[in-house]
Amino acid sequence: MDHITFLVAVVIVTALAFDFTNGFHDTANAMATSIATGALKPRTAVLVSGVLNIVGAFLSTEVAKTISGGIVDDTLVTPGMIFAGLVGAILWNLLTWLAGLPSSSSHALFGGLVGAVWVGAGSDGVHFDKVVEKVLIPAVVSPVVAGVAALIATYLAYRLTERARRESVTKGFRIGQIASASLVSLAHGTNDAQKTMGVITLTLISAGALGHEAGPPVWVIGAAGLAIGLGTYLGGWRIIRTMGKGLTEIQSPQGFAAETASTTVILTSAHLGFALSTTQVASGSILGAGLGRRLAEVRWGVAGRMVAAWLITLPAAALVGGLAASVVKHGGNAGTAVIALVAVALATVIVLASRRNPVHANNVNDHHEVTVRTTAPTHVDTAA
């Protein structure tokens, strides 16, 4: 049992490492627009977001139950499979972070887990009907719903304030953004921290430490919340730049509309147990907000690269997870050690590569690729 106990500990640590990457990868979901418009200073934004991520982790466990007993058969899963799936998810998160692409950490996790279980236990180990119902359908529907809601909210915001003084509108919506961005952070903790809770719970079930269909223990909830909160505080500045400045030139009314739409969709889905991608929801909201303001231009090239990343995230992570599971399955403890060493080496290379072109709190708003037509709408937030 000693080697199993050690492997379970390794899987739990790896799951928390994924949770950490999820935090800095997805900070942009909550705070990119508030940082871009100047509603919050960058360091203040990530601190607020990190704290609220921790609080949000304690609000619900429905998504965690979907992962621990929904998309895979917990009677066929082993800790080694889960470890392999986490390796695929972590490496994909780091690669897309390096590229500044707001891909889905959630789909990286699902893909890595599905690929690893499929290779390790066969197709019977994966509940493909649940994958379609709880993952794929929300992936298609949620960004569209959030985008349409943000578009309508943005249009109404500008129409209702078109006679008001520009300075008053800017100040009012920036105050509103502080509240709406905080709610997105709370929702992100509620949705995304649960995914790591689900993975750790699945590991404990597979090792016999918990009964089948058990929910996450309190210590698992707390550890997952702290890990994602710490990752959020460090700030994924590359992705914050892409979402805050790369998709469209965000003004405070748009930021408020986008964040409100994201919060509504994420919290509703978390309550229903849908393990959706908060990245896709936030990106859809920002695109909708960009289209909702007259004369605002969306950078469709950036949007296209994001969508491409969304489409390949799940299969790419599944491929890596499957390959890692094959090595673990045939190599035993030695295979697990090899995969761990390879993963650490690749992660180190990615982090070192990121230092060649650093993005941090002091330059996150310095450069963007978006252009805006010379003729502006009646009320323009010039400080954005």
SULSUL-V408288 format. One record per run of one state. SS is the DSSP state (h for helix, s for strand, l for the rest). FROM is the first residue (numbers start at 1). TO is the last residue. If there is no record, write none. Layout:
BEGIN
ss:SS from:FROM to:TO
ss:SS from:FROM to:TO
END
This chain:
BEGIN
ss:l from:1 to:1
ss:h from:2 to:37
ss:l from:38 to:41
ss:h from:42 to:56
ss:l from:57 to:61
ss:h from:62 to:69
ss:l from:70 to:71
ss:s from:72 to:72
ss:l from:73 to:78
ss:h from:79 to:99
ss:l from:100 to:104
ss:h from:105 to:121
ss:l from:122 to:122
ss:h from:123 to:125
ss:s from:126 to:126
ss:l from:127 to:127
ss:h from:128 to:160
ss:l from:161 to:165
ss:h from:166 to:206
ss:l from:207 to:217
ss:h from:218 to:234
ss:l from:235 to:236
ss:h from:237 to:246
ss:l from:247 to:247
ss:s from:248 to:248
ss:l from:249 to:251
ss:h from:252 to:272
ss:l from:273 to:277
ss:h from:278 to:292
ss:l from:293 to:297
ss:s from:298 to:298
ss:l from:299 to:299
ss:h from:300 to:357
ss:l from:358 to:384
END
